[in-house]
Amino acid sequence: MAKNTFSVLFVCLGNICRSPAADGVMRTLVAEAGWSKRIEIDSAGTAGWHSGKLPDPRMRAAGKQRGHTLDHCARQICADDLERFDLILAMDRENLRDIEALDRQRQHRSKIRLFCDFCTEHAMYEVPDPYYGGPEDFEKVLDLMEDGCAGILRHAQSL
Ligand code: 4NP
């Protein structure tokens, strides 16, 4: 029997730019598709420096311009997340290595992947960190999120 729900965790370094953008864009697409009850979405950072904070104001403003509400409260990833989620998507290779380091017994390798694996319109391996960048870098993040999140939704719908 097909599984009823699907859960995805987006992970970056600080959990205030890229992964909360993924979280918000995914919520928009899932709501538009009428799949909100079937897909659980969350995000986390490999570092805990910004825990408790809303996303970076530049990321929130760029998201809002495109109709995405970015209101995730930052938190640090923990080992339990590896059990809890069906798919764990790292924004870059450093994030991927840090998540894999939490998977000490290598039980969860197949569900820990790079976000850009789900992009079909952009030939990128990683989502570049916009934190020290300019407005165009935040727009690039959103371009990648809209592409990859559409791919993740198609993936969830195909299961
Ligand atoms: P994120 O971006 O990993 O996409 O949330 C960053 C946010 C904060 C920092 C670095 C990257 N920082 O150095 O504080």
Residues whose N, C-alpha, C, O or C-beta is under 5 A from the ligand:
A	BS01	4NP	C12 L13 G14 N15 I16 C17 R18 S19 D129 Y131
